[in-house]
């Protein structure tokens, strides 16, 4: 097989959560363990950091990877889903794994695929671990897919674990209460391995405290040791002042979403732990890395400005918490008219998200080209029932062109609601 044939094989032959939803979710670690054992347990050959959470785990992963790279460590990064190129999931020092490796790896394990019938995610986790071992990385930042306890990535023994926050998402798989969802995320907490909690309070914090006590793991609540004292939002970056003990430190972040301030506290707490474990990371390297996370790691899709006039922004926020963060950002952004292009998947709480969206915006309802996508006309009907007005479009680029034709120079055009809708935007068709 060539690369394109290999990708088509992986997408079409293996159960893929992003396409099928819950039907592709394997509720145990058997296949991942079996795959990795057959491959010589590549995840034993490098150190790692494990990251779970409802929102923010992707940004947190990329910030940590950027800092480790800047500190001189050869750094693997595994995230999901990808937006446009499958290889976005598996990177070393910001560079995607090679097409040749994807083909070679897939061909080598085809007998195992026939025997085990693994999911797409199980294969990609084993693929990432193999690439990191082959590349002899010093450390790899590993993001969970969903949940934690039964996530395929949860076979690693990391240097530390991070749980960014808990919100409403994947309730059909993780539980119908925040406490239950937190319990699943807490499944990445392992014996004697320190854990950072980015954002938690009340009963959610208690879930993590109890789990950490059971595992004799040091637990750090990031918001308890540092405080954001000032935030200045610029068009393409944030200036953030952080107080830690008696010291104030200013950071400039090229990740310009206001919600990144919460992720920053978790990242800094994680760096404290790494430094205490002997990793050589200076304050200057931290500051330098945070100014260039996007070019260092290739991250995009987080309040991602792709055109200035009218302002066109892509954001992968899609669940209740993610949309609330987008609304907060909109409240700090100047524009005349707001145009929102949105598409959602069937297994999200669509009505809840629609109730959060601003009534004054002009809407362009669309869908991603995947089986899980909610048809655009159904989304339009639900939106009308929730007091929103707009039209339906069969795919995102048609919707985007309609919005651009309607938008004036000082308007804002926002694409959000689904990772997959954002991923299908043809950025080359947009003038910067």
C-alpha positions in Angstrom: 0.0 0.0 0.0 1.0 3.6 -0.5 0.3 6.3 2.1 -3.1 7.3 0.8 -4.2 3.7 0.5 -3.0 3.1 4.1 -4.9 6.0 5.4 -8.1 4.9 3.6 -7.6 1.4 5.1 -7.2 2.8 8.6 -10.2 5.1 8.2 -12.6 2.6 6.5 -11.6 -0.7 8.0 -11.2 0.1 11.7 -13.9 1.3 14.1 -13.2 5.1 14.4 -14.8 7.1 17.2 -14.7 10.4 15.3 -16.8 8.8 12.6 -19.0 6.3 14.4 -19.2 7.5 18.0 -19.8 5.1 20.9 -19.9 2.1 18.6 -16.1 2.4 18.1 -15.3 2.8 21.8 -13.5 -0.2 23.4 -14.2 -0.4 27.2 -11.0 -2.1 28.2 -7.3 -2.0 27.6 -6.9 -5.6 26.3 -6.2 -4.7 22.7 -3.8 -1.9 23.4 -1.8 -4.1 25.8 -1.8 -7.0 23.3 -0.7 -4.7 20.5 2.1 -3.1 22.5 3.3 -6.5 23.8 3.6 -7.7 20.2 5.6 -4.6 19.4 8.0 -5.1 22.3 6.2 -2.6 24.6 7.6 0.5 23.0 6.1 2.8 25.7 8.6 1.3 28.2 11.4 2.9 26.1 10.7 6.6 26.8 9.5 8.8 29.7 6.1 10.4 29.4 3.6 12.9 30.7 -0.1 11.9 30.7 -2.9 14.5 30.2 -6.7 14.1 30.6 -9.6 16.5 31.0 -12.8 17.6 29.4 -11.3 20.8 27.8 -7.8 22.2 27.5 -5.8 19.0 27.3 -4.8 19.7 23.7 -3.5 23.2 24.5 -1.9 22.0 27.7 -0.2 19.2 25.8 1.2 21.5 23.1 2.4 24.1 25.7 4.3 21.5 27.6 5.8 20.0 24.4 6.9 23.4 23.3 8.6 24.1 26.7 10.4 20.7 26.7 11.6 21.2 23.1 12.9 24.6 24.0 14.7 23.2 27.0 16.6 20.9 24.6 14.7 17.6 25.0 13.6 15.5 22.1 9.9 15.6 22.7 7.1 13.3 21.4 3.6 14.6 21.2 0.5 12.4 20.8 -2.9 14.2 20.5 -6.3 13.5 18.9 -8.2 14.0 16.8 -6.4 15.5 13.9 -7.9 18.4 12.0 -6.6 17.8 8.4 -3.6 15.4 8.3 -3.7 12.1 10.2 0.0 12.6 11.1 -0.9 15.6 13.2 -1.6 13.1 16.0 2.0 11.9 16.2 4.9 14.4 16.3 8.5 14.7 17.5 9.8 18.2 18.1 6.8 19.6 16.2 7.4 17.4 13.0 4.8 14.9 12.0 5.8 11.3 11.7 6.7 10.2 8.2 4.3 8.8 5.7 6.7 5.9 5.2 6.5 5.0 8.8 2.6 5.0 8.8 2.7 2.6 5.8 5.4 0.4 7.3 3.8 0.2 10.7 0.3 -0.6 9.4 1.6 -3.3 7.0 3.6 -4.9 9.8 0.6 -5.3 12.1 -2.0 -6.4 9.6 -2.0 -9.9 11.0 -2.6 -8.5 14.5 -5.4 -6.3 13.1 -7.1 -9.4 11.7 -6.7 -11.2 15.0 -7.6 -8.5 17.5 -10.1 -6.4 15.5 -8.8 -3.2 17.3 -10.3 0.2 17.0 -8.7 3.0 15.0 -7.7 4.7 18.3 -6.0 1.6 19.6 -3.9 1.3 16.5 -2.9 5.0 16.5 -1.8 4.8 20.2 0.4 1.8 19.4 1.7 3.6 16.3 2.6 6.7 18.3 4.4 4.7 21.0 6.3 2.8 18.3 7.4 6.0 16.5 8.5 7.6 19.8 10.6 4.6 20.7 12.1 4.4 17.2 12.9 8.1 17.3 14.5 7.7 20.8 12.6 10.6 22.3 13.6 11.9 25.7 10.0 12.3 26.8 6.6 12.2 25.2 3.5 14.2 26.0 0.5 11.9 25.7 -3.1 13.2 25.6 -6.0 10.8 26.4 -8.7 10.4 23.7 -11.6 10.5 26.1 -12.1 9.6 29.7 -8.9 8.2 31.3 -9.4 5.0 33.2 -10.2 2.9 30.1 -8.5 5.1 27.5 -5.9 3.3 25.4 -3.2 5.6 26.4 -3.6 4.5 30.1 -1.0 1.8 29.9 1.9 4.2 30.4 3.8 4.9 33.6 4.4 8.6 33.3 6.6 11.1 35.1 3.4 12.9 36.1 -0.3 13.1 35.3 -2.3 16.2 34.6 -6.1 16.5 34.6 -7.1 19.9 33.2 -10.8 20.2 34.2 -14.1 18.4 34.3 -17.2 19.4 32.3 -20.1 17.9 30.5 -19.0 15.8 27.5 -19.3 12.1 26.4 -21.9 11.5 29.1 -23.1 8.4 27.3 -19.7 6.8 27.9 -18.3 8.5 31.0 -21.4 9.0 33.2 -24.3 11.4 33.8 -22.8 13.3 36.7 -19.7 15.5 36.9 -18.6 13.3 39.8 -18.8 10.2 37.6 -16.9 11.9 34.8 -14.3 13.0 37.2 -14.0 9.4 38.4 -13.2 8.2 34.9 -10.6 11.0 34.4 -9.1 10.2 37.7 -8.3 6.7 36.3 -5.0 8.1 35.0 -3.8 8.7 38.6 -1.2 5.9 39.3 0.6 4.8 42.4 3.3 7.2 43.6 3.1 9.3 40.4 2.4 13.0 41.1 -0.7 14.6 39.6 -1.7 18.2 38.7 -5.3 19.3 38.7 -5.8 22.3 36.6 -9.3 23.4 37.7 -11.5 21.7 40.3 -13.5 22.5 43.4 -16.0 20.9 45.8 -17.1 17.4 45.1 -14.9 17.2 42.0 -11.8 18.1 43.9 -12.8 15.4 46.5 -12.9 12.8 43.8 -9.3 13.6 42.9 -8.1 13.9 46.5 -9.5 10.5 47.4 -8.0 8.8 44.3 -4.6 10.4 45.0 -4.7 9.2 48.6 -5.6 5.7 47.5 -2.6 5.7 45.1 -0.2 7.5 47.5 0.3 10.1 44.8 1.3 13.7 45.4 -1.7 15.9 44.4 -1.3 19.6 43.3 -4.2 21.9 42.6 -2.7 24.4 40.2 -5.0 27.3 41.1 -4.0 26.9 44.8 -0.4 27.7 44.2 -0.5 30.4 41.6 -2.9 33.2 40.7 -3.5 35.1 37.5 -3.3 38.8 38.6 -3.6 40.5 35.2 -4.5 39.6 31.6 -4.1 41.8 28.6 -5.7 40.6 25.4 -4.1 41.6 22.2 -5.3 40.6 18.8 -2.9 37.7 18.4 -1.5 37.1 21.8 -2.1 37.3 25.6 0.0 39.0 28.2 -0.5 37.3 31.5 0.8 38.2 34.9 1.1 35.3 37.4 1.8 35.5 41.1 3.6 32.5 42.8 4.4 33.0 46.4 6.0 36.5 46.6 7.0 36.5 42.9 5.2 38.1 39.9 6.1 36.8 36.5 4.9 38.1 33.1 4.3 35.7 30.2 3.3 36.3 26.6 1.3 33.5 25.0 0.8 33.1 21.3 -2.3 31.0 22.2 -4.6 34.0 22.4 -7.8 32.4 23.7 -8.6 33.9 27.1 -9.3 30.4 28.4 -5.6 29.7 28.0 -4.9 31.4 31.3 -6.4 28.4 33.1 -4.3 26.0 31.1 -1.2 28.1 31.8 -1.5 27.5 35.6 -1.6 23.8 35.1 1.4 23.9 32.8 3.4 25.9 35.3 2.5 23.5 38.1 3.6 20.6 35.9 6.9 22.3 35.2 7.5 22.7 38.9 7.2 18.9 39.3 9.5 18.2 36.4 12.1 20.6 37.7 12.0 18.9 41.1 12.5 15.5 39.4 15.7 16.8 37.8 14.5 18.0 34.4 16.5 21.1 33.4 14.0 23.8 32.4 14.8 27.4 33.0 12.4 30.3 33.4 13.7 31.9 30.3 13.0 28.7 28.3 9.5 28.6 29.6 8.8 32.2 28.6 10.4 31.7 25.2 8.4 28.6 24.5 5.0 30.1 25.5 5.6 32.9 22.9 5.9 30.4 20.1 3.8 27.3 20.9 2.1 27.4 17.4 5.3 27.3 15.3 7.1 24.9 17.7 4.3 22.4 17.8 2.0 23.1 14.8 -1.1 23.7 17.0 -4.0 25.5 15.4 -7.8 25.7 15.8 -7.8 27.4 19.2 -9.1 31.0 18.7 -7.2 30.8 15.4 -7.3 34.0 13.4 -7.0 33.2 9.7 -8.1 36.5 8.2 -8.1 40.1 9.5 -10.8 41.9 7.6 -13.4 40.7 8.2 -11.9 38.9 11.1 -12.2 35.1 10.6 -11.6 32.8 13.6 -11.6 29.1 13.9 -12.1 27.5 17.3 -12.6 23.8 18.1 -14.8 24.5 21.1 -17.8 22.2 20.9 -19.1 21.1 24.3 -20.9 23.2 26.9 -17.7 24.4 28.6 -16.0 25.0 25.4 -18.8 27.2 24.0 -19.0 29.1 27.3 -15.3 29.9 26.9 -15.9 31.1 23.3 -18.8 33.4 24.5 -16.4 34.8 27.1 -13.9 35.5 24.3 -16.5 37.1 22.1 -17.4 39.5 25.0 -13.8 40.8 24.9 -13.6 41.1 21.1 -14.7 44.2 19.1 -16.9 43.6 16.0 -20.0 45.1 14.3 -21.9 42.0 13.2 -21.2 38.4 14.3 -21.5 35.5 11.8 -21.3 32.0 13.2 -20.7 28.9 11.1 -21.4 25.8 13.2 -22.0 22.1 12.8 -22.3 19.5 15.5 -22.3 15.7 16.0 -25.4 13.7 16.9 -24.1 12.4 20.3 -23.5 15.8 21.8 -26.0 17.7 23.9 -26.9 19.9 20.9 -29.8 21.7 22.5 -27.7 22.7 25.5 -25.0 24.2 23.3 -27.6 26.0 21.2 -29.1 27.7 24.3 -25.6 29.1 25.0 -25.0 30.7 21.6 -25.7 34.4 21.1 -29.1 35.2 19.7 -27.9 38.3 17.8 -25.5 36.4 15.5 -26.2 35.4 11.9 -26.0 31.6 11.6 -24.8 29.3 8.9 -25.6 25.7 9.9 -23.5 23.0 8.3 -22.1 19.5 9.0 -18.8 17.7 8.8 -18.5 14.9 6.2 -18.6 12.1 8.7 -21.4 9.6 9.7 -21.6 11.1 13.2 -22.5 14.6 11.9 -25.9 15.9 12.7 -27.5 16.8 9.3 -27.5 20.6 8.7 -31.3 20.8 8.3 -31.9 19.0 11.6 -29.5 21.4 13.3 -31.3 24.3 11.7 -34.6 23.1 13.1 -33.2 22.7 16.6 -31.6 26.2 16.3 -34.9 27.8 15.3 -36.6 26.2 18.3 -33.9 27.8 20.4 -34.4 31.3 19.0 -31.5 31.3 16.5 -31.9 32.3 12.9 -29.9 31.3 9.8 -29.6 29.0 6.8 -28.4 25.5 6.2 -25.4 24.5 4.1 -24.2 21.0 3.1 -20.6 21.6 3.9 -18.5 24.1 5.9 -16.7 25.8 3.0 -19.9 26.7 1.2 -21.2 28.1 4.5 -17.9 30.0 5.0 -18.1 31.6 1.6 -21.7 32.7 2.2 -20.6 34.3 5.5 -17.7 36.1 3.9 -20.0 37.5 1.2 -22.4 38.8 3.8 -19.8 40.1 6.2 -18.5 43.7 6.2 -15.0 44.8 7.0 -15.4 45.1 10.8 -17.5 42.0 11.2 -16.4 38.7 12.9 -16.8 35.3 11.3 -16.5 32.4 13.7 -16.3 28.7 12.8 -17.0 26.5 15.8 -19.1 23.7 17.2 -17.2 20.6 16.0 -13.5 19.7 15.7 -14.4 18.1 12.4 -16.1 21.1 10.9 -13.1 23.2 11.8 -10.8 20.6 10.3 -12.6 20.7 7.0 -12.1 24.5 6.5 -10.0 25.1 3.4 -7.6 27.6 4.8 -5.9 28.1 1.5 -9.1 29.7 0.1 -9.0 32.4 2.8 -6.9 35.5 2.2 -4.9 36.4 5.3 
